[in-house]
Amino acid sequence: MKNCEYQQIDPRALSVSPLSAQNPAEKKVQRPRRKWEAFPGKNRFFCDGRLILARQNGVLPLTLGLIVVTSGLFFAFDCPFLVEHLTVCIPVIGGVLFLFVVASLLRTSFTDPGILPRATADEAADIERQIDTSGSSTYRPPPRTKEILINQQVVKLKYCFTCKMFRPPRTSHCSLCDNCVERFDHHCPWVGNCVGKRNYRYFYSFIISLSFLTSFIFACVITHITLHGSFVMSFHTYLVASNLTTNEDIKGSWSGKRGAEESGNPYTYSNIITNCCATLCGPMPPSLIDRRGFLPPDEAVPAAAASEMELPPFTPKSDANMCTQSTKDVLERMLHSSDFHGLCPSGNPKTSPLVQEVSSSAPATAEPSLSSGCSRQLARQAVVDPCPLLPPVAFSKSNRRDSLHSINPAFRLASPSPTLSRRALVLGDGPDIGFIPQH
Amino acid sequence: MAETHSLQDMRQQAAVAAKVFIQRDYSNGTMCQFQTKFPSELETKIDKQQFEETIRTLNNLYAEAEKLGSQSLIEGCLACLTAYTVFLCMETHYEKVLKKIAKYIQEQNDKIYAPRGLLLTDPIERGLRVIEITIYEDRSFSR
């Protein structure tokens, strides 16, 4: 019987066996973990490590969204029109380009750009040893660069402190992804990944195809506008040439007769060139609404006075003619009425200081007494009361002027205002306002 | 005479004595090439010629993988035209050569390096940065 010596297998030694040396991570836990789960860089992984993306994926969703939305709009709006008018190849070409762009973009974003795995502990120790032993005779720490000859040219290799190795030539460390990337081009936020050795061609094909797609869509849109929008342009050119408005053309205001489109239009100059000049190059009228003018300060007073209407003979009616007629009646009655003074105390005590102030500052008035103030006040009330809701502009110009001038010189306006709206505003707010031009 | 019966290979019973790293050789640019300089730690372990032969073969294989040949050009153009979807069903030329390299390293390990207590690690597992040669202690090895 042979004397065999059996040596126990050390389980710890299993970790250095050639089979498991290839996948050291797999022996650590029950479930074999993939290397991407323990990846030290700032990356995100999808599909169990098949797809890689930078953690700061920036504006990749925006890029995708812009491309999809623009192309979608193109297919939805331009293609039907262009297929009808030109050829069915247009959406086909557009579709192929769009698919190419999206495929290139996704390929660029989700491909490993050429990340260099970090040095193992042994490697790092070995490199440190080499650095320490070679030429660190000075007190300064070693410069952490290595010079090599590439095609008879001196190139410096830098030591990467994060990855613990000397970076190969053309390799750079991306701080956003925290990885060394071979043939590092740049970190592209639009794509959400670094662009390096492995995905540069996808990046290049993405930008080239995107330029083609953009130019193609632009050309199609211009064609569409030219074919479709010319109708709008020619329609308005016709309107300008015949001095018509769209409204008139739609309603057929002047073109009732057949074959005599311009003959019914009283505004035409009967000459196309003159019509064009008048519409397009005529004098520019000023703005009439005085946007930046200031409102008069005592506009709140007549509003307060208008709330206390106690004139019996009037029933409030919202008709403009009724307003003017009733005003005239009131003013006439007031002058002939024996209850003139009796009506005064019913006036608004709030307005009395104003009335006196106005009367003192209005030398043109023949009756600076309280009675005239009352009459003015009553007239104002009469003016305002029957038509509390009507704007002052509703008063017809001629009626107003007649009533005022004929009855009481106090109502005469010293300086007529240039615009109708302003004058009506002045009158409608009462005689107090009416004296403002005299100030 | 004591015989060693081990259920595993003798390498699994050995402890790692040292690791030697063969660095990349950039004198011809960024192509994947390794230095053929014979490291001093291996002087007692392996023949210099043998070592250099291994490294040189590996360099040639990597050069073949990265070569701008007609095959790689055709493959590249085809891939570009199909929006790179062709790689879903076909592996690249580089990947094919990497498989060849892996087979060669396994072969070298079995025939030459393992009997001498050495182990070559495939550079692809080290990011193509170094060739790692592990030197094992000869504890249980007996001839």
Interface residues (C-beta under 8 A of the other chain):
Chain A: K2 N3 C4 E5 Y6 Q7 I9 D10 A13 L14 V16 S17 P18 A21 Q22 L99 F100 A103 S104 R107 L116 P117 A119 T120 D122 E123 D126 I148 L149 I150 N151 V155 L157 M165 P168 P169 R170 E182 R183 R201 Y202 S205
Chain B: M1 A2 E3 T4 H5 S6 L7 Q8 D9 R11 Q12 Q13 A14 A15 V16 K19 F21 R24 Y26 S27 N28 G29 T30 G76 C80 A83 Y84 T85 N109 L119 T121 D122 E125 R126 G127 R129 V130 E132 T134 Y136 S140
